[in-house]
């Protein structure tokens, strides 16, 4: 949106918030927005007056902890000769209590954690060749004019297979003041995607021209390629590594769920006949270890399933980066989380659990045809769930290899170089490399027919 539209929309939301919550919360939210405006204007003025040496990369985070792409960036920046520092900005500062310092301590490049819009953040942004935005519309005021020598790149949370924006089935809740106040759209942000398929899906969802997207990819998939080929070792906390390597004969399965946008609760085992004692007995008989990972918003839920013998908790303390855990697992179970896309390069079994399936389709919807782009068996009963666990343990295969390969090539095709190298060089624009698809496979990106037009922000 333009500066004028953003100001008017913010004013309407501020009045609404005041009526709902009172004066103090509205003032706090307004102060946060004004801080971003002042920081952005400071960046614009300094960038046009002074000539800065661009030797850094800056990341504007959306939460309080680094995630898979940020940890992958730490490893990539080490290999870029002209980049001397990686600055990571957090809206409310770094959550030092829960951050995994293993990757940070192993880095050769200097890493600085700062609060977004602080003087330190503005200074780092002014000296950065790349400023990566982890939330749509971030740092809009920093981009009122095209910066000389600093490229702003929107780095999404990863390839998304759920509907959002204009392709979403239903509307989302009202935006918060801070997010609206920050959403000043400019033509100077390049949006990075992993494939031509993702480019056109996101263009349709966000009502943005496809030329504003570039196929730079995602840092995590460069890291995954190195992990898959054993070119590097996974970087996880020592306690995590010890647990995962303590019984090499066991079958390790990761069960990761997504959130349901507050419409209904996520359930690990959404089966009427589910019996935790039967599950534990089945896991023990088949020598299977099941690791549960929830969306960070819901880490404190469903701990009753964890027994430390057959079922384990694999939350943020287990590893901030889901990518680094992938090589340790023989199979993956999920409901509708896009985490399965990260598991595709390993070509190992993926099981999809239907959790109130029709309700999810009505509330959120799918970005692509569910049967085609979710490559694996879909289970909706406890018996089928147990059978699929046993199949993973016995054979390590599931007969869906060709389907996984099609989705991998469609959404995350192999690319030369790394994300940082591609973004710095500008390789991967609208005329860049295309997914390796031929013949019938060119009919990709089938947007789910059941989705309808509505407005929402990217998840």
C-alpha positions, 0 to 999 in steps of 0.5 A, spaced: 500 500 500 502 507 499 504 511 504 497 515 504 493 509 504 497 506 510 496 512 514 489 512 513 488 504 514 492 505 521 488 511 523 482 506 522 485 500 526 488 505 531 481 507 533 478 500 533 484 498 538 482 504 542 475 502 543 476 495 544 482 495 549 483 502 551 488 508 551 495 505 554 495 499 549 493 503 543 499 508 545 504 503 546 502 500 539 503 507 536 509 508 539 512 502 536 510 504 529 513 511 530 519 508 532 519 504 525 518 510 521 523 515 524 528 509 523 526 508 516 527 516 515 533 516 518 536 510 514 533 514 507 536 521 509 543 518 511 543 513 505 542 519 500 547 523 504 553 519 505 557 513 501 557 507 505 562 501 504 557 495 503 560 489 507 554 486 511 548 483 510 542 484 515 536 480 516 530 483 519 526 477 523 519 476 525 520 473 531 525 472 537 529 466 535 533 465 528 530 459 524 532 455 519 534 460 513 537 464 518 542 459 521 543 457 514 545 464 512 550 464 518 554 458 514 553 461 507 556 468 509 562 465 511 564 463 504 563 470 501 569 474 501 567 481 501 561 480 507 564 481 514 558 481 518 551 478 519 546 483 523 540 479 525 535 484 528 529 482 532 522 486 533 523 485 541 530 483 541 533 476 541 530 471 546 537 469 549 534 464 554 532 459 548 537 461 542 541 455 540 548 458 540 551 451 537 551 454 529 553 461 532 559 459 535 561 455 529 561 461 525 567 465 522 563 471 520 562 476 525 554 476 528 551 481 531 544 481 534 540 487 535 533 490 536 530 492 529 529 499 528 535 501 533 541 505 532 545 499 531 540 496 526 540 502 522 547 503 522 548 495 520 542 496 514 546 502 511 552 498 511 549 492 508 549 489 501 543 485 502 537 487 507 533 480 508 526 481 510 522 475 514 515 479 514 511 482 508 512 489 508 517 490 513 522 496 513 517 499 508 519 506 510 527 504 509 525 504 502 521 510 500 527 511 495 531 506 491 537 505 495 544 506 492 548 499 493 543 496 498 538 491 495 532 489 499 529 482 499 523 479 501 525 472 504 519 468 505 518 462 511 519 457 505 515 454 499 508 454 502 503 449 500 497 452 504 493 458 501 493 465 503 492 472 501 487 472 495 487 464 494 485 463 501 478 460 502 476 465 508 478 471 510 483 472 516 482 476 522 484 484 523 491 486 522 495 489 528 497 496 528 504 494 528 504 490 522 499 495 518 503 501 520 509 497 517 506 495 510 508 501 506 509 497 499 515 499 495 517 497 488 524 496 491 523 489 494 525 483 490 521 477 493 525 471 493 522 464 491 524 457 489 521 456 483 517 458 477 511 455 480 512 458 487 513 465 483 506 465 480 502 462 486 505 467 490 503 473 485 496 470 484 495 470 492 499 477 493 496 480 487 503 482 485 506 482 478 510 476 477 516 480 475 517 482 482 519 475 484 526 472 483 528 465 483 534 466 488 531 460 492 532 459 500 538 458 504 535 452 507 535 448 501 542 450 499 544 447 506 539 441 505 543 439 499 550 439 503 546 435 509 543 430 504 550 429 500 554 429 507 558 434 505 557 437 512 555 435 519 548 437 522 549 442 527 545 441 533 545 442 541 550 436 544 544 433 548 540 433 541 545 429 537 547 424 543 539 422 543 539 422 536 545 417 535 544 413 542 540 408 538 542 407 531 538 401 530 532 404 532 527 408 526 526 415 528 520 419 525 519 426 526 511 428 527 511 436 525 504 439 525 502 446 523 497 451 526 490 452 524 490 460 525 486 459 531 480 456 528 481 450 531 486 446 535 491 442 532 491 435 534 497 430 534 493 424 533 486 426 531 483 419 531 476 417 535 479 411 537 486 413 539 489 410 545 496 412 547 498 406 550 497 402 544 501 407 540 507 406 545 506 399 545 506 399 537 512 404 537 516 399 542 514 393 539 517 396 532 523 399 535 520 406 533 522 413 536 517 418 535 519 425 535 513 431 536 515 438 534 509 443 534 509 450 531 512 455 536 506 458 538 504 452 541 510 449 544 507 448 551 501 443 548 500 436 548 506 434 552 502 429 555 504 424 550 511 425 551 514 419 555 522 420 554 522 412 552 518 412 545 515 419 544 520 425 545 519 432 544 523 436 539 521 443 540 525 449 539 530 447 545 531 441 541 533 445 535 532 452 533 532 449 526 528 444 523 533 443 517 539 441 521 534 435 524 532 432 518 538 427 516 537 424 523 530 422 521 527 416 517 520 418 516 516 424 517 509 425 519 505 432 518 498 434 517 498 440 513 505 443 515 510 446 509 515 442 513 515 436 508 518 440 502 524 440 506 524 433 507 523 432 500 530 432 498 532 426 502 527 422 498 524 418 505 517 416 507 512 422 508 505 421 511 500 426 511 495 426 517 488 428 515 486 433 521 479 435 520 480 435 513 474 439 510 474 444 516 481 446 514 480 446 507 474 451 508 478 455 513 485 455 510 485 451 503 490 449 499 495 452 494 495 446 490 492 440 488 492 436 495 492 429 492 498 431 487 502 436 491 502 432 498 506 426 496 505 420 500 499 416 504 493 420 507 491 417 513 485 418 517 484 413 522 489 410 528 489 403 524 492 406 518 497 411 522 500 405 526 500 401 519 504 407 516 509 407 522 510 400 521 512 400 514 517 406 515 520 401 520 520 395 516 522 397 509 524 405 509 520 406 503 513 407 501 512 407 494 511 414 493 518 416 490 516 418 483 511 423 486 516 426 491 521 427 485 515 431 481 513 435 487 521 437 489 523 438 482 516 443 481 517 447 488 525 446 489 529 445 483 536 444 484 540 451 482 547 452 482 551 456 487 547 459 494 542 463 495 547 469 498 551 468 491 544 468 487 542 474 491 548 478 490 549 477 483 542 478 481 541 471 478 534 468 478 530 474 476 524 473 471 528 470 466 532 466 470 533 458 471 526 454 470 524 448 474 526 441 470 519 439 468 517 437 461 511 434 458 505 433 462 509 436 468 508 443 465 501 443 468 504 445 475 501 450 480 494 448 479 491 452 484 485 449 488 479 450 485 475 451 492 479 457 494 476 464 494 478 471 493 480 474 500 485 479 503 490 476 508 497 477 510 503 471 508 503 466 514 
